[in-house]
Amino acid sequence: MKYSSIILTVKRRLNAVCFFLLLGMAATTAPAQQTRGVTPEDYFAFEFLSDAHISPDGKLVAYVVTKADRAQNRRNSAIWMVAADGSRAPWQFTASPQSATSPRWSPDGRSLAFLSSRPAAEAGAQEQPRPQVYALSLEGGEAQRVTNLKNGVSVFQWSPDGSRLVVVSRVGPGDSRPENKDRSDVRHYKDTRYKFNDTGWFDDRRTHLWVVDVKSGAAKQITEGADWNDSDPRWSPDGTRIAFVSNRTGKEFEDNRNTDVWVISAEGGALTKISDHDESDNSPRWSPDGKTIAFMGEVHNRDHPKIWLAPATGGAASVPAANGLDLIPSGLRWSEDGRALFFEAGVKGEYHLFRADLASKAVAQVTTGARAVRAADSNGRAMVYTVNDFKRLDDLYIADLDGKNERQLTRLNQALWKQLQLADVERFTYKSADNWDVDGFIVKPVGWREGKKYPLILNVHGGPAGMYGVDWFHEFQVYAAKGYGVLYTNPRGSTGYGQKFERGIFGEWGGKDYQDVMNGVDAALKRYAWIDADKLGVTGGSYGGFMTNWIVGHTDRFKAAVTLRSVVNFVSDEGTRDGAYGHKDDFGGDLFEKFDLYWDRSPLKYAKNVKTPTLILHSDNDFRVPLEQGEQWFRALKHYGVTTEIVMFPRENHNLTRTGEPKHLVESLNWQLYWFARFIDGNAEAVPPDMK
């Protein structure tokens, strides 16, 4: 072979080697290059995990997975199973066009009951299917319908021996009236409360308790009454009695909050009152020996609830189960030995599990970490719970009762996470009004680079009795993906920081809470040099919408505002919302006692000061903050020449951005991005979602 030919051959081989090396490098780096930020439309791909329950023998965990069906614009839920020891991959347990929810193990662990709205078996059934209890054997076969109540079932629990269920269903005079096309369809009320945001307009039905025989389906109603609702039934360990919650004052629909814990025989009959406070008592839980009932209750209005213990026979004062508890407990349950109570609570931007030792009355935190731990269930030897954090939706975990030996059982959304570039969150603390410490959280834009300036979106949470923190927030990831930093804070009024901090909102709507939020903006600007102070946006929903409106009426620092389901006029809101005169505990009196104060704290009074372009998002069926609030704000801003638009979402209520129709939930995010693109980014070509 000639020398030139040898050189040519070597070059060809070197080129081939380089090609394959580059190809290998490309394959290795491809995932990083292909990742992208989160979009509103990713909601359609999310899998949501909830309501996990461990089997009596501790070998299996049943849980619910919910997905959005984009084509049908609805959510579908199915029950899944996973082996508690991780020996088997999760599998779907229910398969039906209709959703299945609320999985509950039979005491012997051989079957699983659940709720589903499946069509009646009889041909020609015309009524809309209602949720009924079905039971499915772990050995296979078809699910068997257990209940046949006219208005369906909302809650149920197995009796200790597995032969019966106690269920909650609705009943009223209207059920016995014959169908008549000429029958009046007007709404007629005599009480102050006649609507509720989540359920709409009230009818004449009330929730009561039934005991149902599992084999025959025979149902016996054991509570009744037209002036109250009964809820949260719990069997005694021996199966002879049932504890439940009810406001038996006869004034439930006059905004009286005095619910109590009661006990009734499983056969029906006389009631025994267990709780002894004039405010809300709820969440009854029997001790393992059946002698004591633990419950949560408030001594004074707007107190944080405490955990109480009372004898199951009634007739004696309740006593605190824990000393110094300054959290808001939920998910109450006993330890198997009856020596402790477990509960969940939000604390300083996180959610965790806690244990109250009954002998010492001391409370200890069981789980830790920058995350949200919720919905725990236990078989007495191990516990399962959901966990999410700022970069992940809920997955299922299992651990010992002391939180040790924690293991992850599911990995939902794993394929999606590999495609996404997710932003991180950083916590910082700053001083605000009264020299109080306030937590702030900052999110850097996706693709952040040193030395570059970025716009910032301030987001204010609802409530104000709510809490932002380190758990998952879809909208914050969406903002970050579009190149915005995100600032959110927990100003006074927030939960998770004790009762004094939460009640610091008293008399301060638009006062020190405003200082808390704006001091957070100033602290962030001082701390993070990459924030462009000339490109700030503000948004929030409910109380966060109120604060958004208040902010733009008191400063022109923000280039764009998006206000969702927001209060603007306390005077009209008090008479039209579902909870009549619900702000008296924040303003020191009702509207008629403090009229001038209600108007002074209404953003509408300051509409003449607004210069910030403002987008108003509101829902047609919002009974918490009625649509007229959004309409008043829109027309007032138009009156004063402010650039403003209003978007009304049909069929939606106050919970649009959490439980609204999937397409509306996604569109609400796109409306926010459209407005920020126009007035923060200066994109005059931005297209509103309804024009795409």
C-alpha positions as CSV (number, residue, x, y, z in Angstrom):
1,M,0.0,0.0,0.0
2,K,1.3,3.5,-0.9
3,Y,2.1,5.9,1.9
4,S,-0.7,8.3,0.7
5,S,-3.2,5.5,0.8
6,I,-2.1,4.6,4.4
7,I,-2.6,8.2,5.5
8,L,-6.0,8.4,3.9
9,T,-7.1,5.1,5.6
10,V,-5.9,6.4,9.0
11,K,-7.7,9.7,8.5
12,R,-10.9,7.8,7.6
13,R,-10.6,5.6,10.7
14,L,-9.9,8.6,12.9
15,N,-12.9,10.5,11.5
16,A,-15.1,7.4,12.1
17,V,-13.8,7.2,15.7
18,C,-14.4,10.9,16.3
19,F,-17.9,10.6,14.8
20,F,-18.9,7.8,17.1
21,L,-17.3,9.6,20.1
22,L,-19.3,12.7,19.3
23,L,-22.4,10.5,18.8
24,G,-21.9,8.9,22.2
25,M,-21.3,12.3,23.8
26,A,-24.5,13.6,22.2
27,A,-26.5,10.6,23.5
28,T,-25.1,11.2,26.9
29,T,-26.0,14.9,27.0
30,A,-29.3,14.7,25.1
31,P,-31.5,14.5,28.2
32,A,-30.1,17.7,29.6
33,Q,-30.4,19.5,26.3
34,Q,-34.0,18.4,25.8
35,T,-35.3,19.4,29.2
36,R,-37.7,22.3,29.3
37,G,-39.5,24.4,31.8
38,V,-43.0,23.6,33.2
39,T,-46.0,24.8,31.2
40,P,-49.6,25.3,32.2
41,E,-50.5,22.4,29.8
42,D,-48.3,20.0,31.9
43,Y,-51.3,19.8,34.2
44,F,-53.0,17.5,31.7
45,A,-50.1,15.0,32.2
46,F,-49.9,15.1,36.0
47,E,-50.8,12.1,38.1
48,F,-52.1,13.0,41.6
49,L,-51.9,10.6,44.5
50,S,-54.2,10.7,47.5
51,D,-56.0,8.8,50.2
52,A,-53.6,6.0,50.9
53,H,-54.6,3.2,53.3
54,I,-52.4,0.3,54.6
55,S,-53.9,-3.2,54.8
56,P,-54.5,-4.7,58.3
57,D,-51.6,-7.2,57.8
58,G,-49.4,-4.4,56.5
59,K,-48.5,-6.1,53.2
60,L,-50.4,-3.9,50.8
61,V,-51.3,-0.2,50.4
62,A,-54.3,1.0,48.5
63,Y,-54.3,4.6,47.2
64,V,-56.1,6.8,44.6
65,V,-54.5,8.1,41.4
66,T,-56.3,10.9,39.6
67,K,-55.5,12.1,36.1
68,A,-57.1,14.8,33.9
69,D,-58.8,13.6,30.7
70,R,-58.1,16.5,28.4
71,A,-60.5,15.4,25.7
72,Q,-63.4,15.1,28.1
73,N,-62.3,18.0,30.3
74,R,-62.7,16.0,33.5
75,R,-60.7,14.1,36.1
76,N,-60.7,10.3,36.4
77,S,-59.7,8.5,39.6
78,A,-58.7,4.8,40.0
79,I,-57.6,2.8,43.0
80,W,-54.1,1.4,42.8
81,M,-52.1,-1.1,45.0
82,V,-48.5,-1.4,45.9
83,A,-46.6,-3.9,48.0
84,A,-45.5,-2.4,51.3
85,D,-42.1,-4.1,51.1
86,G,-41.6,-2.8,47.6
87,S,-41.4,-6.4,46.2
88,R,-43.8,-5.6,43.4
89,A,-44.4,-2.7,41.2
90,P,-47.7,-0.8,41.7
91,W,-50.7,-2.0,39.8
92,Q,-54.2,-0.7,39.1
93,F,-56.9,-2.3,41.2
94,T,-60.1,-0.8,39.8
95,A,-60.8,-0.5,36.1
96,S,-64.0,1.2,35.1
97,P,-65.1,4.2,33.0
98,Q,-66.4,5.7,36.3
99,S,-64.0,6.9,38.9
100,A,-63.3,5.0,42.1
101,T,-62.3,6.8,45.3
102,S,-62.1,6.4,49.1
103,P,-60.5,2.9,49.4
104,R,-61.2,1.3,52.7
105,W,-59.9,-2.2,53.8
106,S,-62.3,-4.7,55.4
107,P,-61.1,-5.6,58.9
108,D,-60.0,-9.0,57.7
109,G,-58.1,-7.5,54.7
110,R,-59.8,-9.8,52.2
111,S,-61.7,-7.1,50.3
112,L,-61.5,-3.4,49.6
113,A,-64.6,-1.1,49.6
114,F,-64.7,2.1,47.7
115,L,-67.1,4.8,46.3
116,S,-68.1,4.9,42.7
117,S,-70.9,6.5,40.6
118,R,-71.7,3.6,38.4
119,P,-75.0,3.2,36.4
120,A,-77.7,1.1,38.1
121,A,-77.7,-2.5,36.9
122,E,-81.4,-2.4,36.1
123,A,-82.2,-1.5,32.5
124,G,-83.8,1.8,31.8
125,A,-82.6,3.5,34.9
126,Q,-83.0,7.3,34.3
127,E,-81.6,8.8,37.4
128,Q,-78.1,10.3,37.4
129,P,-75.8,7.7,39.1
130,R,-74.9,8.7,42.7
131,P,-71.8,7.5,44.6
132,Q,-72.4,4.2,46.2
133,V,-70.2,1.8,48.2
134,Y,-68.8,-1.1,46.2
135,A,-66.7,-4.0,47.5
136,L,-64.1,-5.9,45.5
137,S,-62.4,-9.1,46.7
138,L,-58.6,-9.3,46.6
139,E,-59.1,-12.7,45.0
140,G,-60.6,-11.1,41.9
141,G,-64.0,-10.9,40.3
142,E,-66.4,-8.0,39.8
143,A,-67.0,-5.3,42.3
144,Q,-70.2,-5.8,44.2
145,R,-72.5,-2.9,45.0
146,V,-73.2,-2.7,48.7
147,T,-75.4,0.4,49.2
148,N,-78.5,1.6,47.3
149,L,-79.3,4.9,48.9
150,K,-81.3,7.4,46.9
151,N,-78.9,10.2,47.3
152,G,-75.7,8.1,47.3
153,V,-73.0,8.0,49.9
154,S,-70.3,10.6,50.8
155,V,-68.5,8.9,53.6
156,F,-68.4,5.3,55.0
157,Q,-66.6,3.2,57.6
158,W,-66.4,-0.6,58.2
159,S,-67.7,-1.9,61.5
160,P,-64.9,-3.7,63.5
161,D,-66.3,-7.2,62.6
162,G,-66.8,-6.3,58.9
163,S,-70.4,-7.1,58.8
164,R,-71.8,-3.6,58.6
165,L,-71.0,-0.1,57.3
166,V,-71.9,3.2,58.8
167,V,-72.5,5.7,55.9
168,V,-73.3,9.3,55.5
169,S,-76.0,10.2,53.0
170,R,-78.5,13.0,52.4
171,V,-82.2,12.9,53.0
172,G,-85.1,15.4,53.1
173,P,-88.8,16.0,52.4
174,G,-88.1,16.5,48.7
175,D,-87.2,12.8,48.4
176,S,-90.7,11.7,49.1
177,R,-92.5,14.2,46.9
178,P,-93.8,12.8,43.6
179,E,-92.2,14.1,40.4
180,N,-94.5,16.8,38.9
181,K,-93.6,18.9,35.9
182,D,-95.7,21.8,37.3
183,R,-93.9,21.7,40.6
184,S,-92.4,25.0,41.7
185,D,-88.6,25.3,41.0
186,V,-88.1,28.5,43.1
187,R,-85.5,28.5,45.9
188,H,-87.2,29.3,49.2
189,Y,-85.2,30.0,52.4
190,K,-85.8,31.1,56.0
191,D,-82.2,30.9,57.3
192,T,-79.2,33.2,57.0
193,R,-77.1,30.4,55.4
194,Y,-78.6,29.2,52.1
195,K,-75.6,28.6,50.0
196,F,-72.0,27.4,50.2
197,N,-69.2,27.7,47.7
198,D,-68.4,24.0,47.4
199,T,-71.9,22.7,47.2
200,G,-73.9,25.6,45.7
201,W,-77.5,26.4,46.7
202,F,-78.9,24.5,49.6
203,D,-82.0,22.2,49.2
204,D,-84.1,20.6,51.9
205,R,-81.8,17.6,52.3
206,R,-79.5,17.1,55.3
207,T,-76.7,14.6,55.9
208,H,-77.5,11.8,58.3
209,L,-76.2,8.4,59.3
210,W,-77.2,4.9,58.1
211,V,-76.0,1.5,59.2
212,V,-75.9,-0.9,56.3
213,D,-75.7,-4.7,56.4
214,V,-72.8,-5.6,54.0
215,K,-74.3,-8.9,52.8
216,S,-78.0,-7.9,52.2
217,G,-77.5,-4.1,51.6
218,A,-80.3,-3.5,54.1
219,A,-80.0,0.1,55.4
220,K,-81.3,1.6,58.7
221,Q,-81.2,5.4,59.2
222,I,-80.1,6.1,62.8
223,T,-80.0,9.9,62.9
224,E,-82.4,12.5,61.6
225,G,-83.3,16.2,61.8
226,A,-84.1,19.0,59.4
227,D,-82.0,21.7,61.2
228,W,-78.6,20.1,61.3
229,N,-76.1,17.8,59.4
230,D,-74.4,14.8,60.9
231,S,-70.9,13.8,59.8
232,D,-67.6,12.0,60.5
233,P,-69.0,8.7,62.0
234,R,-66.6,6.4,63.9
235,W,-67.3,2.9,65.2
236,S,-66.5,2.1,68.8
237,P,-63.9,-0.8,69.0
238,D,-66.7,-3.2,70.1
239,G,-69.0,-2.2,67.3
240,T,-71.9,-1.3,69.5
241,R,-71.7,2.5,69.3
242,I,-70.9,5.3,66.8
243,A,-69.4,8.7,67.5
244,F,-70.2,11.5,65.1
245,V,-70.2,15.3,64.8
246,S,-73.3,17.5,64.7
247,N,-74.5,21.0,65.6
248,R,-77.7,20.2,67.5
249,T,-78.3,23.8,68.6
250,G,-80.9,24.2,65.8
251,K,-78.9,27.3,64.7
252,E,-76.5,25.7,62.2
253,F,-78.0,27.7,59.4
254,E,-77.8,30.9,61.3
255,D,-74.0,30.8,61.2
256,N,-73.7,29.1,64.6
257,R,-70.4,27.1,64.8
258,N,-71.1,25.0,67.9
259,T,-70.6,21.5,66.5
260,D,-70.2,18.8,69.1
261,V,-69.1,15.2,69.4
262,W,-72.0,12.8,70.1
263,V,-72.3,9.0,70.6
264,I,-75.3,6.9,69.5
265,S,-76.0,3.2,69.6
266,A,-75.4,1.4,66.3
267,E,-79.1,0.5,66.5
268,G,-80.2,4.2,66.9
269,G,-81.8,5.8,69.8
270,A,-80.8,8.4,72.4
271,L,-77.6,10.6,72.0
272,T,-74.8,11.1,74.5
273,K,-72.9,14.4,74.3
274,I,-69.2,13.9,74.6
275,S,-67.6,17.4,74.0
276,D,-68.2,20.4,76.2
277,H,-67.1,23.6,74.3
278,D,-69.3,26.3,72.9
279,E,-67.3,26.5,69.7
280,S,-66.4,23.9,67.1
281,D,-65.7,20.3,68.4
282,N,-64.9,17.7,65.8
283,S,-62.9,14.7,64.6
284,P,-63.9,12.1,67.2
285,R,-61.5,9.1,67.6
286,W,-62.0,6.2,70.0
287,S,-59.2,4.9,72.1
288,P,-58.3,1.3,71.4
289,D,-60.0,0.1,74.6
290,G,-63.1,2.1,73.8
291,K,-63.1,4.0,77.1
292,T,-62.0,7.4,75.8
293,I,-62.8,9.6,72.8
294,A,-60.2,12.1,71.6
295,F,-61.4,15.1,69.6
296,M,-60.3,18.5,68.4
297,G,-62.0,21.6,69.7
298,E,-61.9,25.4,70.2
299,V,-62.6,27.0,73.6
300,H,-63.0,30.5,72.1
301,N,-63.9,31.7,68.7
302,R,-60.9,31.8,66.3
303,D,-58.7,29.9,68.8
304,H,-56.4,27.3,67.3
305,P,-58.1,23.9,68.0
306,K,-56.6,21.8,70.8
307,I,-56.7,18.0,71.2
308,W,-59.1,16.9,74.0
309,L,-59.8,13.7,75.8
310,A,-63.2,12.8,77.3
311,P,-64.8,9.6,78.6
312,A,-66.8,7.8,76.0
313,T,-69.8,7.5,78.4
314,G,-70.1,11.3,78.5
315,G,-70.9,13.4,81.6
316,A,-67.4,14.6,82.4
317,A,-65.3,17.6,81.4
318,S,-62.8,17.1,78.7
319,V,-59.1,17.5,79.4
320,P,-56.2,18.6,77.1
321,A,-54.2,15.8,75.6
322,A,-51.1,17.9,75.1
323,N,-49.6,20.9,76.7
324,G,-48.4,24.0,74.8
325,L,-49.8,22.9,71.5
326,D,-49.7,26.0,69.2
327,L,-50.3,24.2,65.9
328,I,-53.5,23.5,63.9
329,P,-53.8,19.7,64.1
330,S,-55.6,17.4,61.6
331,G,-55.7,13.8,60.8
332,L,-56.0,12.7,64.4
333,R,-55.5,9.0,65.3
334,W,-54.5,6.8,68.2
335,S,-51.4,4.7,68.6
336,E,-52.2,1.0,68.8
337,D,-51.3,0.8,72.5
338,G,-53.4,3.8,73.4
339,R,-50.5,5.8,74.9
340,A,-50.2,8.5,72.2
341,L,-52.0,10.4,69.5
342,F,-50.7,11.2,66.1
343,F,-51.7,14.2,64.0
344,E,-50.5,16.4,61.1
345,A,-49.9,20.1,61.1
346,G,-48.3,22.9,59.0
347,V,-45.3,24.4,60.6
348,K,-43.2,27.3,59.2
349,G,-43.7,26.5,55.5
350,E,-43.6,22.7,55.9
351,Y,-46.2,20.0,56.8
352,H,-45.3,17.2,59.1
353,L,-46.5,14.4,61.4
354,F,-46.5,14.8,65.2
355,R,-46.9,12.6,68.2
356,A,-48.5,13.6,71.5
357,D,-47.5,11.4,74.4
358,L,-50.5,11.2,76.8
359,A,-48.5,10.5,79.9
360,S,-46.2,13.5,79.6
361,K,-48.6,15.6,77.4
362,A,-45.5,16.4,75.3
363,V,-45.6,16.9,71.5
364,A,-42.8,15.7,69.3
365,Q,-42.3,16.1,65.6
366,V,-42.1,12.7,63.8
367,T,-41.1,13.6,60.2
368,T,-38.6,16.2,59.1
369,G,-37.2,17.9,56.1
370,A,-38.1,20.7,53.6
371,R,-41.3,19.0,52.4
372,A,-45.0,18.4,52.9
373,V,-46.0,15.2,54.7
374,R,-49.7,14.6,54.7
375,A,-52.6,12.1,54.8
376,A,-51.0,9.5,57.1
377,D,-52.6,6.1,57.8
378,S,-51.4,3.3,60.1
379,N,-52.1,-0.3,60.9
380,G,-50.5,0.1,64.3
381,R,-47.1,-1.1,63.3
382,A,-46.2,1.0,60.2
383,M,-47.5,4.1,58.7
384,V,-47.9,5.4,55.1
385,Y,-48.2,9.0,54.0
386,T,-47.8,11.2,51.0
387,V,-44.8,13.5,50.5
388,N,-44.2,16.3,48.0
389,D,-41.7,19.1,47.8
390,F,-41.1,22.2,45.6
391,K,-39.9,20.0,42.7
392,R,-42.2,17.0,43.0
393,L,-45.9,16.1,43.3
394,D,-47.0,13.7,45.9
395,D,-45.6,10.2,46.2
396,L,-46.3,7.4,48.7
397,Y,-43.9,6.6,51.5
398,I,-43.9,4.1,54.3
399,A,-42.0,4.2,57.7
400,D,-42.0,3.0,61.2
401,L,-44.3,4.8,63.6
402,D,-41.3,6.9,64.9
403,G,-40.5,8.0,61.3
404,K,-37.5,5.7,61.0
405,N,-36.8,3.3,58.1
406,E,-38.6,5.5,55.6
407,R,-39.0,4.1,52.1
408,Q,-40.5,5.5,48.9
409,L,-43.2,3.2,47.4
410,T,-44.3,5.0,44.3
411,R,-42.7,7.2,41.6
412,L,-45.6,8.9,39.8
413,N,-44.8,11.4,37.1
414,Q,-41.2,10.0,36.9
415,A,-41.2,10.0,33.0
416,L,-42.4,13.6,33.0
417,W,-39.9,14.9,35.6
418,K,-37.1,13.6,33.3
419,Q,-38.3,16.0,30.6
420,L,-38.6,19.0,32.8
421,Q,-36.1,21.6,34.2
422,L,-37.5,22.5,37.6
423,A,-36.7,25.6,39.6
424,D,-35.5,25.5,43.2
425,V,-36.8,27.5,46.1
426,E,-34.8,29.4,48.8
427,R,-36.1,30.5,52.1
428,F,-35.1,33.7,53.8
429,T,-36.4,35.6,56.9
430,Y,-36.8,39.3,57.2
431,K,-38.1,41.8,59.8
432,S,-41.5,43.4,59.3
433,A,-44.1,45.4,61.2
434,D,-43.8,45.1,65.0
435,N,-40.3,43.7,64.4
436,W,-41.7,40.3,63.7
437,D,-39.8,37.7,61.7
438,V,-41.6,36.8,58.5
439,D,-40.6,34.0,56.1
440,G,-40.0,34.8,52.5
441,F,-39.4,32.3,49.7
442,I,-37.6,33.1,46.4
443,V,-37.6,31.2,43.2
444,K,-34.9,31.9,40.6
445,P,-36.0,31.8,36.9
446,V,-35.2,28.6,35.0
447,G,-31.9,29.2,33.2
448,W,-30.8,31.9,35.6
449,R,-27.3,33.3,34.9
450,E,-25.1,35.4,37.0
451,G,-25.0,39.1,36.1
452,K,-28.3,39.2,34.3
453,K,-31.4,41.0,35.6
454,Y,-34.8,39.3,35.8
455,P,-38.4,40.3,36.4
456,L,-40.1,39.2,39.5
457,I,-43.7,38.1,40.3
458,L,-45.0,38.6,43.9
459,N,-47.6,36.1,44.7
460,V,-49.7,36.5,47.9
461,H,-51.5,33.5,49.4
462,G,-55.2,33.2,50.2
463,G,-56.9,33.0,53.5
464,P,-55.3,34.9,55.1
465,A,-55.3,31.8,57.3
466,G,-53.2,29.8,54.9
467,M,-49.5,29.1,54.4
468,Y,-47.0,29.0,51.6
469,G,-43.9,27.0,51.8
470,V,-41.7,24.4,50.3
471,D,-44.3,22.0,48.8
472,W,-45.4,21.8,45.2
473,F,-46.9,24.9,43.4
474,H,-47.5,24.4,39.7
475,E,-48.0,28.1,39.0
476,F,-44.6,29.0,40.5
477,Q,-42.8,26.5,38.3
478,V,-44.7,28.0,35.3
479,Y,-43.6,31.5,36.2
480,A,-40.0,30.4,36.6
481,A,-40.1,28.6,33.2
482,K,-41.1,31.9,31.5
483,G,-38.1,33.7,32.9
484,Y,-39.7,35.3,36.0
485,G,-38.3,35.1,39.5
486,V,-41.0,34.4,42.1
487,L,-41.4,35.9,45.6
488,Y,-43.9,34.6,48.1
489,T,-44.2,35.2,51.8
490,N,-46.1,34.2,54.9
491,P,-47.3,37.6,56.4
492,R,-49.2,37.9,59.6
493,G,-52.5,36.0,59.4
494,S,-50.6,33.0,58.0
495,T,-50.9,29.6,59.7
496,G,-48.0,27.5,60.8
497,Y,-46.4,30.2,63.1
498,G,-48.7,30.0,66.1
499,Q,-51.9,31.6,67.2
500,K,-50.5,35.1,68.0
501,F,-49.0,35.4,64.5
502,E,-52.2,34.3,62.8
503,R,-54.4,36.6,64.9
504,G,-52.0,39.4,64.2
505,I,-54.3,40.1,61.2
506,F,-57.0,41.4,63.7
507,G,-57.7,45.0,62.6
508,E,-54.8,44.9,60.2
509,W,-56.3,44.1,56.8
510,G,-54.5,46.6,54.6
511,G,-52.4,47.7,57.5
512,K,-49.5,45.8,59.0
513,D,-50.2,42.8,56.7
514,Y,-49.5,45.2,53.8
515,Q,-46.2,46.2,55.5
516,D,-45.3,42.6,56.0
517,V,-45.7,41.9,52.3
518,M,-44.0,45.0,51.0
519,N,-41.1,44.7,53.5
520,G,-40.6,41.3,51.9
521,V,-40.3,42.9,48.5
522,D,-37.7,45.4,49.8
523,A,-35.8,42.6,51.5
524,A,-35.7,40.5,48.4
525,L,-34.5,43.4,46.3
526,K,-31.7,44.1,48.8
527,R,-30.8,40.4,49.0
528,Y,-31.0,39.4,45.4
529,A,-29.2,41.7,43.0
530,W,-30.5,39.8,39.9
531,I,-34.1,41.2,40.5
532,D,-35.0,44.0,38.1
533,A,-36.9,46.5,40.4
534,D,-38.4,48.1,37.3
535,K,-40.1,44.8,36.2
536,L,-42.3,43.7,39.1
537,G,-45.7,42.0,38.9
538,V,-48.1,41.1,41.6
539,T,-50.8,38.4,41.8
540,G,-52.9,36.4,44.3
541,G,-56.2,34.8,44.8
542,S,-59.0,35.4,47.5
543,Y,-57.2,37.2,50.3
544,G,-54.2,37.3,48.0
545,G,-56.5,39.0,45.4
546,F,-57.6,41.5,48.1
547,M,-53.9,42.2,48.8
548,T,-53.1,42.5,45.1
549,N,-55.9,45.1,44.8
550,W,-54.8,46.9,48.0
551,I,-51.2,47.0,46.7
552,V,-52.0,48.6,43.4
553,G,-54.2,51.1,45.2
554,H,-51.3,52.2,47.4
555,T,-48.2,52.0,45.2
556,D,-47.3,52.1,41.6
557,R,-44.2,50.0,41.9
558,F,-45.7,47.1,40.0
559,K,-45.9,47.0,36.2
560,A,-48.7,44.5,36.0
561,A,-51.3,42.9,38.4
562,V,-53.5,39.8,38.1
563,T,-56.2,39.5,40.7
564,L,-58.1,36.3,41.1
565,R,-61.5,35.8,43.0
566,S,-60.7,38.9,45.0
567,V,-62.5,41.1,47.5
568,V,-62.8,44.8,46.6
569,N,-65.8,46.0,48.6
570,F,-66.4,44.6,52.1
571,V,-69.7,46.4,52.3
572,S,-71.4,44.5,49.5
573,D,-69.3,41.3,50.0
574,E,-70.7,40.9,53.6
575,G,-74.2,40.6,52.4
576,T,-73.7,38.4,49.3
577,R,-71.1,35.8,50.2
578,D,-71.8,32.4,51.6
579,G,-70.7,33.2,55.1
580,A,-72.7,36.2,56.1
581,Y,-70.8,38.9,58.0
582,G,-67.8,36.6,58.2
583,H,-65.2,39.3,58.8
584,K,-66.5,40.5,62.1
585,D,-63.7,38.6,63.9
586,D,-61.1,40.5,61.9
587,F,-62.6,43.9,62.1
588,G,-63.8,43.9,65.7
589,G,-67.5,44.0,64.8
590,D,-69.9,43.3,62.0
591,L,-70.7,45.6,59.1
592,F,-73.4,47.5,60.9
593,E,-71.1,48.2,63.9
594,K,-68.0,49.1,61.9
595,F,-69.4,50.4,58.6
596,D,-66.7,53.1,58.1
597,L,-63.9,50.7,58.9
598,Y,-65.3,48.1,56.4
599,W,-65.3,50.8,53.7
600,D,-61.8,52.2,54.7
601,R,-60.3,48.7,54.3
602,S,-62.0,48.1,50.9
603,P,-59.7,48.4,47.9
604,L,-62.6,49.9,45.9
605,K,-62.2,53.1,48.0
606,Y,-58.7,53.6,46.5
607,A,-59.5,52.7,42.9
608,K,-58.8,56.4,41.9
609,N,-55.1,55.8,42.9
610,V,-54.5,52.7,40.6
611,K,-52.2,53.1,37.7
612,T,-51.1,49.5,37.3
613,P,-52.6,47.5,34.3
614,T,-54.8,45.0,36.0
615,L,-56.3,41.7,34.8
616,I,-59.3,40.4,36.8
617,L,-60.1,36.7,36.8
618,H,-63.3,35.6,38.5
619,S,-65.8,32.7,38.4
620,D,-69.5,32.8,37.7
621,N,-70.4,30.5,40.6
622,D,-68.1,31.9,43.2
623,F,-70.2,32.0,46.4
624,R,-67.3,32.8,48.7
625,V,-66.4,36.0,46.9
626,P,-69.3,36.7,44.5
627,L,-68.7,37.7,40.9
628,E,-70.1,41.2,41.6
629,Q,-66.8,41.9,43.4
630,G,-64.8,41.4,40.2
631,E,-67.3,43.4,38.3
632,Q,-67.1,46.3,40.7
633,W,-63.3,46.4,40.4
634,F,-63.4,46.2,36.6
635,R,-65.8,49.0,36.2
636,A,-64.1,51.2,38.8
637,L,-60.8,50.8,37.1
638,K,-62.3,51.5,33.7
639,H,-64.0,54.6,35.2
640,Y,-60.6,55.9,36.3
641,G,-58.9,55.1,33.0
642,V,-56.8,52.1,34.1
643,T,-55.9,49.5,31.5
644,T,-58.0,46.6,32.7
645,E,-59.7,43.5,31.4
646,I,-62.0,41.0,33.2
647,V,-62.3,37.2,32.4
648,M,-65.3,35.3,33.8
649,F,-65.1,31.5,34.0
650,P,-68.4,29.8,33.5
651,R,-69.5,26.9,35.9
652,E,-66.6,27.6,38.2
653,N,-66.6,28.5,41.9
654,H,-64.0,29.9,44.3
655,N,-61.7,26.9,43.9
656,L,-61.1,27.3,40.2
657,T,-57.3,27.2,40.4
658,R,-57.3,24.0,42.4
659,T,-60.3,21.9,41.5
660,G,-61.8,23.7,38.5
661,E,-62.4,22.1,35.1
662,P,-59.0,21.1,33.8
663,K,-59.2,23.3,30.7
664,H,-60.2,26.3,32.9
665,L,-57.5,25.7,35.4
666,V,-54.9,25.6,32.6
667,E,-56.4,28.6,30.9
668,S,-56.3,30.7,34.1
669,L,-52.5,30.2,34.1
670,N,-52.2,31.2,30.5
671,W,-54.2,34.4,31.2
672,Q,-51.7,35.3,33.8
673,L,-48.8,34.7,31.5
674,Y,-50.4,36.7,28.8
675,W,-50.9,39.7,31.1
676,F,-47.3,39.6,32.4
677,A,-45.9,39.2,28.9
678,R,-47.7,42.4,27.8
679,F,-47.0,44.6,30.7
680,I,-43.8,43.3,32.3
681,D,-42.0,42.0,29.2
682,G,-43.4,44.7,27.0
683,N,-44.7,42.2,24.4
684,A,-47.3,44.2,22.5
685,E,-47.9,41.1,20.4
686,A,-49.0,38.9,23.3
687,V,-52.1,37.0,22.3
688,P,-54.9,36.4,24.9
689,P,-55.8,32.7,25.4
690,D,-59.3,33.1,24.0
691,M,-57.8,34.3,20.7
692,K,-55.5,31.3,20.1
